[in-house]
Amino acid sequence: MILDARQLPDGEELETDICIVGGGVAGITLALELSGTGLDVILLESGGMNYDPETQSLAAGPILGFQYDPLDDSRLRMLGGSSNHWAGNCMPLAPIDFEKRDEIPHSGWPISYDDLAPFYERAQPYFELQTERPYDMEYWAKEIGLDPIKFDPEIFVNLPINESPPTAFGYTYEAALKRSPNISTYLYANVLDVLTNDTATTVKEVQVACIDGPRFRVRATRFVLAQGGIEIPRLMLLSNSTATAGLGNDYDLVGKFFGDHGALRPALTFFAQDQQDDLALYAQQHFFEVGGVQPVVIPSEALQRREKMPGFVFHLFETNRSPGDMSLSRLIGGLRENEAPPYLSSELMNVLTDLDGATNRIIRKFDAETDTFIDRPWFAPWLTFECVPNPDSSVHLVAEKDMFGQHRVALDWQLTDMEMQTVKRASELLIQEIGRLGIGRAWTEVLRDDYTWPAYVGRGKHHCGTTRMSADPKTGVVDADCRVHGMSNLHICSCSVFPTMGYANPTLTIGALAIRMADYFKYAAAEGRL
């Protein structure tokens, strides 16, 4: 059933077997996997069924490091969480992403790809995805009727991203949550504190409050934090009445290693003189009766090992804005401001080498109705890159407080030289392959010696790493079963446990981890160990 926590009596005490904090992809998948098991489950969601600005404001906090979106725009506090505004891209992490790699500091999971593989398969239906050969490029290219580009397999691999509609978990699974005999979902329930025994080794209860409403508590045998990678460390750091540094924070790791996927949109532009039909395979999503696919270009495992590279992915999107068009626009803008663009020679070279694009800019200036006068097949690949584990990239509490009087959390996202090296080398390799295959000519600023991060670097809003998984409590926050080190009954189900994030959108892996955790609870209950 789904209940409005604002209707509870003030001071109410609820008891359950498993208490899940956070009603997004992780929390809903975990709860539904436990539906009908005989285990009582309480699912606590901060928001309601729809977006509410007052509730959403609880996620706000300052940005202290590298450029980022406002924190209260990065995640949604409503049933279904951020599945209410995601793009639907689903793909598993690659086997290499789980490995400890000496060239990538702090890398390595305590589990392998094979440990998670069966749960990836079981997660597919939750996202309304294709389940037949979902990541078989040859199969889906044949279904679509176009040929994939024959990149050097030692450099690039074609991968079909599995596309969700996208599934909004709150609305899609509302009926299932309502009719479940053993799941009680409470909306407008904000968890403010996690209380433990005197040694901070066992959670006794969570304290919950509604905005302008009652306060209550939930006692359980097991507790699961299933929010995002910013709100989970915030709650753990705020829960410091017994463990003064915060729960699970004996080694000062809670909130450290914040990571996200960065993106250059685009990293380069190329004029396609050949294989235009093949490129159309990559330029859009292809939907079927169930789910869809969008092919992308990823590094081969051989390339990652040979060049010691993190993960990255190219989306080969079409564009009607070419280098000459864009450069002429910047030159005109500079004239208006009586200020030359930073790279005047590059801008002039772009105009001279792309006169068609410059002509389009001139025509568009005098005829607003004309989008493109000279039509040419231009592509602008978006490059999304993995950020390597970095302990200096973090979230932490600040003096500013929210409406409950609780400290907000600040984000200090830091990129390293390795991200820049990945961007440059990945772009260089794609340009080389475009030339080798005779596809066309490419333009980019990325390969300039003095290239620095542009004014806008895209981000996936994938908040990873802040409660990372490890075999050793000195190097992470949770163990291989996602249980907080040193605590008997506190678990975390979120991409916050990812030690590394690869090139893949994390959502499918979150679902797989939730199903794996549900099995863990079911087996424990069957053996009398819950």
C-alpha positions as CSV (number, residue, x, y, z in Angstrom):
1,M,0.0,0.0,0.0
2,I,1.0,3.7,-0.5
3,L,0.3,5.9,2.5
4,D,0.7,9.6,3.2
5,A,3.0,10.0,6.2
6,R,1.5,13.3,7.0
7,Q,-1.6,11.5,8.2
8,L,0.3,9.6,10.9
9,P,-0.1,10.6,14.6
10,D,2.9,12.6,15.9
11,G,5.3,10.4,17.7
12,E,4.1,7.2,15.9
13,E,6.4,4.2,16.2
14,L,6.4,1.8,13.2
15,E,8.1,-1.6,13.2
16,T,9.1,-3.7,10.2
17,D,11.6,-6.3,9.0
18,I,13.3,-4.1,6.4
19,C,13.2,-0.3,6.2
20,I,14.3,1.2,2.9
21,V,15.1,4.9,2.7
22,G,14.6,6.3,-0.7
23,G,11.9,5.5,-3.3
24,G,13.8,5.7,-6.5
25,V,15.1,3.0,-8.8
26,A,17.0,1.2,-6.1
27,G,14.4,1.4,-3.4
28,I,11.4,0.4,-5.6
29,T,13.3,-2.4,-7.3
30,L,14.5,-3.8,-3.9
31,A,11.0,-3.5,-2.4
32,L,9.3,-5.2,-5.4
33,E,11.8,-8.0,-5.3
34,L,10.7,-8.6,-1.6
35,S,7.0,-8.3,-2.4
36,G,5.1,-11.5,-1.4
37,T,8.0,-12.9,0.6
38,G,6.5,-12.6,4.0
39,L,9.0,-10.1,5.0
40,D,7.5,-6.8,6.2
41,V,8.9,-3.8,4.2
42,I,8.6,-0.1,4.8
43,L,9.7,2.2,2.0
44,L,10.2,5.8,3.0
45,E,10.1,8.5,0.2
46,S,10.9,12.1,0.9
47,G,8.4,13.4,-1.8
48,G,5.0,12.6,-3.1
49,M,3.8,11.3,-6.4
50,N,4.5,14.6,-8.1
51,Y,7.2,17.3,-8.1
52,D,7.0,19.7,-5.1
53,P,9.3,22.7,-4.9
54,E,9.3,22.8,-1.1
55,T,10.4,19.2,-0.8
56,Q,12.9,19.6,-3.7
57,S,14.6,22.4,-1.9
58,L,15.8,20.0,0.7
59,A,18.4,18.8,-1.8
60,A,20.0,22.2,-2.3
61,G,23.6,22.9,-1.4
62,P,26.6,24.9,-2.6
63,I,29.0,24.0,-5.4
64,L,32.6,24.4,-4.3
65,G,34.7,22.7,-7.0
66,F,34.5,22.1,-10.7
67,Q,31.4,23.4,-12.6
68,Y,28.2,21.5,-11.8
69,D,24.4,21.7,-11.9
70,P,22.5,23.0,-8.8
71,L,22.2,20.1,-6.5
72,D,18.4,20.5,-6.2
73,D,18.3,20.0,-10.0
74,S,20.5,16.9,-10.0
75,R,18.1,14.6,-8.2
76,L,14.3,14.5,-7.8
77,R,12.6,14.0,-4.4
78,M,9.4,12.2,-5.5
79,L,8.3,8.6,-5.9
80,G,10.4,7.1,-8.6
81,G,13.3,9.6,-7.8
82,S,15.4,10.6,-10.7
83,S,13.8,8.0,-13.0
84,N,11.3,10.8,-13.5
85,H,13.9,12.8,-15.6
86,W,16.4,10.3,-16.9
87,A,17.2,9.6,-20.6
88,G,16.6,5.8,-20.4
89,N,20.1,4.7,-21.4
90,C,20.9,1.2,-20.1
91,M,24.0,-0.8,-20.3
92,P,26.0,-3.0,-17.9
93,L,29.5,-2.1,-16.7
94,A,32.2,-3.9,-18.6
95,P,34.2,-6.7,-17.0
96,I,37.4,-4.5,-17.0
97,D,35.5,-2.0,-14.9
98,F,35.5,-4.3,-11.9
99,E,39.2,-5.1,-12.0
100,K,42.0,-3.5,-9.9
101,R,44.1,-1.7,-12.4
102,D,47.5,-0.4,-11.3
103,E,47.3,2.5,-13.7
104,I,44.0,3.7,-12.2
105,P,44.6,4.5,-8.5
106,H,41.9,3.2,-6.0
107,S,40.3,1.0,-8.7
108,G,38.9,-2.5,-8.2
109,W,35.6,-3.9,-6.9
110,P,35.5,-6.8,-4.3
111,I,33.1,-8.5,-6.7
112,S,33.5,-9.3,-10.4
113,Y,31.4,-8.9,-13.5
114,D,30.4,-12.6,-13.3
115,D,29.0,-12.0,-9.8
116,L,26.7,-9.4,-11.2
117,A,25.9,-10.8,-14.6
118,P,22.8,-12.9,-13.6
119,F,21.3,-9.9,-11.8
120,Y,21.8,-7.7,-14.9
121,E,19.6,-10.2,-16.8
122,R,16.9,-10.1,-14.1
123,A,17.0,-6.3,-14.0
124,Q,16.2,-5.8,-17.7
125,P,12.4,-6.2,-17.4
126,Y,12.2,-3.5,-14.6
127,F,13.3,-1.0,-17.2
128,E,11.0,-2.3,-20.0
129,L,14.0,-3.2,-22.1
130,Q,14.7,-5.7,-24.9
131,T,15.7,-9.0,-23.3
132,E,16.6,-10.9,-26.4
133,R,20.3,-10.4,-27.2
134,P,20.2,-6.8,-25.8
135,Y,23.9,-5.9,-26.5
136,D,24.5,-7.9,-29.7
137,M,25.4,-5.1,-32.2
138,E,25.2,-7.3,-35.3
139,Y,21.8,-8.6,-34.4
140,W,20.3,-5.1,-33.9
141,A,22.0,-3.6,-36.9
142,K,20.4,-6.3,-39.0
143,E,17.0,-5.6,-37.3
144,I,17.4,-1.9,-38.1
145,G,18.6,-2.6,-41.6
146,L,21.9,-0.6,-41.5
147,D,25.5,-1.7,-41.3
148,P,27.8,-0.8,-38.4
149,I,31.0,1.1,-39.2
150,K,33.9,-1.3,-39.4
151,F,36.2,0.3,-36.9
152,D,39.5,-1.3,-36.1
153,P,38.4,-3.8,-33.3
154,E,41.7,-3.2,-31.5
155,I,40.6,0.4,-31.0
156,F,36.8,0.7,-31.0
157,V,33.8,-1.5,-30.5
158,N,30.2,-0.8,-31.6
159,L,27.7,-1.3,-28.7
160,P,23.9,-0.9,-28.8
161,I,22.8,0.9,-25.7
162,N,19.5,-0.7,-24.5
163,E,16.9,2.1,-24.4
164,S,14.2,2.3,-21.8
165,P,11.0,4.2,-22.8
166,P,12.3,5.7,-20.2
167,T,10.5,4.0,-17.3
168,A,9.4,6.4,-14.6
169,F,9.4,4.0,-11.6
170,G,6.9,5.9,-9.4
171,Y,4.1,5.9,-12.0
172,T,5.0,2.6,-13.6
173,Y,5.1,0.7,-10.4
174,E,2.5,2.6,-8.4
175,A,-0.1,-0.1,-8.8
176,A,2.3,-2.9,-7.8
177,L,3.3,-1.0,-4.6
178,K,-0.3,-0.4,-3.8
179,R,-1.4,-4.0,-4.1
180,S,1.7,-5.6,-2.4
181,P,0.5,-7.3,0.8
182,N,3.8,-6.7,2.7
183,I,5.1,-3.3,1.4
184,S,4.1,-0.1,3.1
185,T,5.3,2.9,1.1
186,Y,5.2,6.2,3.0
187,L,5.3,9.4,1.0
188,Y,6.4,12.8,2.4
189,A,8.7,11.0,4.8
190,N,12.1,12.7,5.3
191,V,14.6,10.6,7.3
192,L,16.6,13.0,9.5
193,D,18.7,10.7,11.6
194,V,19.8,7.1,11.9
195,L,20.1,6.0,15.6
196,T,22.3,3.2,16.7
197,N,23.3,1.2,19.8
198,D,26.0,2.6,22.1
199,T,28.8,1.2,20.0
200,A,27.4,2.4,16.6
201,T,27.5,-1.1,15.3
202,T,23.7,-1.8,15.0
203,V,21.0,0.6,13.8
204,K,18.0,0.7,16.1
205,E,15.7,3.1,14.3
206,V,15.5,6.0,11.9
207,Q,13.8,9.3,12.8
208,V,11.5,10.7,10.2
209,A,9.7,14.0,9.7
210,C,7.1,15.5,7.4
211,I,7.3,19.1,6.3
212,D,4.8,21.0,8.6
213,G,3.6,17.6,9.8
214,P,4.2,14.8,12.3
215,R,7.5,13.2,13.3
216,F,7.8,9.5,13.7
217,R,10.3,6.7,13.9
218,V,10.8,3.3,12.2
219,R,12.4,0.4,13.9
220,A,13.6,-2.5,11.7
221,T,15.8,-5.6,11.6
222,R,17.6,-4.3,8.5
223,F,18.0,-0.8,7.1
224,V,18.8,0.1,3.6
225,L,19.9,3.6,2.4
226,A,18.7,3.8,-1.2
227,Q,19.0,7.5,-2.0
228,G,21.6,9.0,-4.3
229,G,25.4,9.5,-3.9
230,I,25.0,12.9,-2.3
231,E,22.1,12.4,0.1
232,I,23.4,9.1,1.5
233,P,26.7,10.5,2.7
234,R,24.9,13.5,4.0
235,L,22.6,11.4,6.1
236,M,25.5,9.2,7.4
237,L,27.5,12.3,8.4
238,L,24.4,13.9,10.1
239,S,23.8,10.7,12.1
240,N,26.7,11.5,14.5
241,S,25.1,11.3,17.9
242,T,27.1,8.1,18.8
243,A,29.7,7.9,16.0
244,T,30.8,11.5,16.2
245,A,32.4,11.4,12.7
246,G,29.3,9.9,11.2
247,L,28.2,6.4,10.5
248,G,30.6,4.2,8.7
249,N,33.2,6.9,8.7
250,D,35.9,5.5,10.9
251,Y,38.5,6.1,8.1
252,D,37.1,9.4,6.9
253,L,35.8,7.9,3.6
254,V,32.1,8.8,3.7
255,G,31.6,11.4,1.1
256,K,35.0,11.0,-0.5
257,F,35.7,9.8,-4.1
258,F,32.7,11.6,-5.6
259,G,32.5,10.8,-9.3
260,D,30.4,11.5,-12.3
261,H,30.5,11.1,-16.0
262,G,31.8,14.2,-17.7
263,A,31.0,15.0,-21.3
264,L,32.1,17.2,-24.2
265,R,29.1,17.9,-26.4
266,P,30.6,17.8,-28.9
267,A,34.2,16.9,-28.7
268,L,34.7,17.2,-32.5
269,T,32.8,17.8,-35.7
270,F,33.2,15.9,-39.0
271,F,31.9,16.2,-42.5
272,A,30.7,12.8,-43.8
273,Q,31.8,12.3,-47.4
274,D,31.1,8.6,-47.3
275,Q,29.1,5.9,-45.3
276,Q,26.3,8.3,-44.5
277,D,23.8,5.5,-44.4
278,D,25.9,3.6,-41.9
279,L,26.3,6.7,-39.7
280,A,22.5,7.0,-39.6
281,L,22.5,3.8,-37.5
282,Y,24.2,5.8,-34.7
283,A,22.4,9.1,-35.0
284,Q,19.1,8.3,-33.3
285,Q,17.3,5.9,-31.0
286,H,15.6,3.0,-32.7
287,F,12.5,1.8,-30.8
288,F,10.6,-1.4,-31.2
289,E,7.4,-2.9,-29.7
290,V,9.4,-3.3,-26.5
291,G,12.3,-1.0,-25.7
292,G,14.8,0.2,-28.2
293,V,18.5,0.6,-29.0
294,Q,21.0,3.3,-29.8
295,P,24.4,2.3,-31.1
296,V,27.4,4.0,-29.7
297,V,31.2,3.6,-30.0
298,I,33.2,2.5,-27.0
299,P,36.9,1.6,-26.5
300,S,38.0,-2.0,-27.0
301,E,39.3,-3.7,-23.9
302,A,42.6,-4.2,-25.8
303,L,42.8,-0.4,-26.2
304,Q,42.1,0.3,-22.5
305,R,44.8,-2.2,-21.4
306,R,47.3,-1.1,-24.1
307,E,47.0,2.6,-23.4
308,K,46.0,2.3,-19.8
309,M,42.8,4.3,-20.4
310,P,39.6,4.7,-18.4
311,G,36.3,4.2,-20.1
312,F,34.6,6.5,-22.6
313,V,31.8,6.5,-25.1
314,F,31.0,8.4,-28.3
315,H,27.5,9.2,-29.5
316,L,27.6,10.0,-33.2
317,F,24.9,12.7,-33.4
318,E,24.0,14.6,-36.5
319,T,24.2,18.4,-36.4
320,N,23.3,21.4,-38.7
321,R,26.0,23.6,-37.0
322,S,29.3,23.2,-38.7
323,P,32.8,24.7,-37.8
324,G,32.6,27.5,-40.3
325,D,29.1,28.4,-39.1
326,M,30.0,28.4,-35.4
327,S,33.3,30.3,-35.9
328,L,31.8,33.0,-38.0
329,S,29.1,33.4,-35.3
330,R,31.9,33.9,-32.7
331,L,33.8,36.3,-34.9
332,I,30.7,38.4,-35.4
333,G,30.0,38.4,-31.7
334,G,33.6,39.5,-31.1
335,L,33.2,42.4,-33.5
336,R,30.1,43.5,-31.6
337,E,31.9,43.4,-28.3
338,N,35.1,44.9,-29.9
339,E,37.0,41.9,-28.6
340,A,38.7,39.2,-30.6
341,P,37.9,35.6,-29.8
342,P,40.5,33.8,-27.7
343,Y,41.7,31.7,-30.7
344,L,41.4,34.1,-33.6
345,S,43.6,32.1,-36.0
346,S,41.6,28.9,-35.3
347,E,38.3,30.7,-35.9
348,L,39.5,32.2,-39.2
349,M,40.8,28.8,-40.3
350,N,37.5,27.2,-39.6
351,V,35.7,29.8,-41.8
352,L,38.2,29.3,-44.7
353,T,38.0,25.5,-44.5
354,D,34.2,25.4,-44.2
355,L,32.9,28.1,-46.5
356,D,29.6,26.2,-46.8
357,G,29.0,26.5,-43.1
358,A,30.0,30.2,-43.1
359,T,27.6,30.8,-45.9
360,N,24.8,29.2,-43.9
361,R,25.6,31.6,-41.0
362,I,25.3,34.6,-43.3
363,I,22.1,33.4,-44.9
364,R,20.6,32.7,-41.5
365,K,21.5,36.2,-40.4
366,F,19.4,37.8,-43.1
367,D,16.7,35.1,-43.3
368,A,15.5,33.8,-39.9
369,E,13.2,31.3,-41.6
370,T,16.2,29.5,-43.2
371,D,17.8,27.0,-40.9
372,T,20.3,25.5,-43.4
373,F,20.8,27.0,-46.9
374,I,23.6,24.5,-48.0
375,D,22.7,21.1,-46.6
376,R,25.7,18.9,-45.7
377,P,26.0,15.7,-43.7
378,W,27.7,17.0,-40.5
379,F,28.1,14.9,-37.4
380,A,29.1,16.2,-33.9
381,P,30.1,13.3,-31.7
382,W,29.4,13.7,-28.0
383,L,32.2,12.2,-25.8
384,T,31.3,11.0,-22.4
385,F,34.2,10.0,-20.2
386,E,34.8,8.1,-17.0
387,C,36.2,10.1,-14.0
388,V,38.8,8.1,-12.2
389,P,38.5,7.6,-8.4
390,N,39.8,10.7,-6.7
391,P,39.7,11.1,-2.8
392,D,39.9,14.9,-3.2
393,S,36.6,14.9,-5.0
394,S,34.0,14.9,-2.3
395,V,30.7,16.0,-0.6
396,H,30.7,17.3,2.9
397,L,28.5,19.1,5.4
398,V,28.5,22.9,5.5
399,A,27.2,25.5,8.0
400,E,24.1,26.3,5.9
401,K,21.0,24.6,7.1
402,D,17.7,23.4,5.6
403,M,14.1,23.9,6.9
404,F,14.6,21.1,9.4
405,G,17.7,22.8,10.8
406,Q,20.0,20.2,9.3
407,H,23.3,21.0,7.8
408,R,23.3,21.0,4.0
409,V,25.9,19.3,2.0
410,A,28.3,20.9,-0.5
411,L,29.8,19.3,-3.6
412,D,33.5,19.7,-4.4
413,W,33.9,17.8,-7.7
414,Q,37.5,17.6,-8.9
415,L,38.8,16.4,-12.3
416,T,42.3,15.1,-12.8
417,D,44.9,15.1,-15.6
418,M,43.8,11.6,-16.5
419,E,40.3,12.8,-17.6
420,M,41.9,15.4,-19.9
421,Q,44.3,12.8,-21.3
422,T,41.3,10.5,-22.0
423,V,39.4,13.3,-23.8
424,K,42.4,14.1,-26.0
425,R,43.4,10.5,-26.8
426,A,39.8,9.3,-27.5
427,S,39.2,12.3,-29.8
428,E,42.5,11.7,-31.6
429,L,41.7,8.0,-32.2
430,L,38.2,8.7,-33.5
431,I,39.6,11.3,-35.9
432,Q,42.2,8.9,-37.1
433,E,39.6,6.2,-37.7
434,I,37.3,8.6,-39.6
435,G,40.3,9.3,-41.9
436,R,41.4,5.7,-42.2
437,L,38.0,4.6,-43.2
438,G,37.5,7.4,-45.7
439,I,34.4,8.7,-43.9
440,G,35.3,12.4,-44.0
441,R,37.2,15.3,-42.5
442,A,37.2,16.3,-38.9
443,W,37.6,19.6,-36.9
444,T,38.3,19.9,-33.2
445,E,39.8,22.2,-30.6
446,V,40.5,19.4,-28.2
447,L,43.9,18.5,-29.7
448,R,45.4,22.0,-29.3
449,D,48.4,21.9,-26.9
450,D,46.8,24.7,-24.8
451,Y,43.3,23.2,-24.7
452,T,41.6,23.6,-21.3
453,W,38.1,22.6,-20.1
454,P,35.5,24.7,-21.8
455,A,33.0,26.9,-20.0
456,Y,30.5,24.1,-20.0
457,V,31.4,20.4,-19.5
458,G,28.4,18.1,-19.5
459,R,27.7,15.8,-16.6
460,G,25.6,12.7,-16.3
461,K,24.4,13.6,-12.8
462,H,25.5,10.1,-11.9
463,H,26.6,10.5,-8.3
464,C,29.0,7.7,-7.7
465,G,31.7,6.6,-5.3
466,T,30.8,8.4,-2.1
467,T,30.2,5.2,-0.1
468,R,32.5,2.9,-2.1
469,M,32.5,-0.9,-1.9
470,S,35.7,-2.6,-0.7
471,A,37.0,-5.7,0.9
472,D,39.0,-3.7,3.4
473,P,37.2,-1.1,5.7
474,K,40.3,1.1,5.4
475,T,39.6,1.6,1.6
476,G,35.8,1.7,1.5
477,V,32.5,2.1,3.3
478,V,30.6,-1.0,2.4
479,D,31.6,-4.6,1.9
480,A,30.9,-6.9,-1.1
481,D,27.3,-7.4,0.2
482,C,26.8,-3.6,0.4
483,R,26.7,-3.7,4.2
484,V,28.4,-0.9,5.9
485,H,31.7,-2.0,7.4
486,G,31.6,-2.5,11.1
487,M,27.7,-2.4,11.2
488,S,25.5,-5.4,11.5
489,N,22.3,-4.2,9.8
490,L,22.9,-1.1,7.7
491,H,23.1,-1.5,3.9
492,I,23.5,0.8,1.0
493,C,21.9,0.3,-2.4
494,S,23.0,3.1,-4.7
495,C,25.7,3.9,-7.3
496,S,27.4,5.6,-4.3
497,V,28.9,2.1,-3.7
498,F,30.7,2.1,-7.2
499,P,34.5,2.1,-6.7
500,T,34.8,2.9,-10.5
501,M,32.1,3.8,-12.9
502,G,33.3,2.8,-16.4
503,Y,31.6,4.4,-19.4
504,A,28.1,3.0,-18.7
505,N,25.1,4.9,-17.3
506,P,24.8,3.5,-13.8
507,T,21.0,2.8,-13.7
508,L,21.0,-0.8,-14.9
509,T,23.8,-1.6,-12.4
510,I,21.8,0.0,-9.6
511,G,18.8,-2.3,-10.5
512,A,21.1,-5.3,-10.6
513,L,22.5,-4.5,-7.2
514,A,19.0,-4.0,-5.7
515,I,18.0,-7.5,-6.9
516,R,21.2,-9.0,-5.6
517,M,20.5,-7.4,-2.2
518,A,16.9,-8.7,-2.2
519,D,18.2,-12.2,-2.7
520,Y,20.7,-11.6,0.2
521,F,17.8,-10.7,2.5
522,K,15.6,-13.6,1.3
523,Y,18.4,-16.2,1.9
524,A,19.2,-14.7,5.2
525,A,15.6,-14.9,6.3
526,A,15.3,-18.5,5.1
527,E,18.3,-19.4,7.2
528,G,17.1,-17.4,10.2
529,R,19.9,-14.8,10.0
530,L,17.9,-11.7,9.0
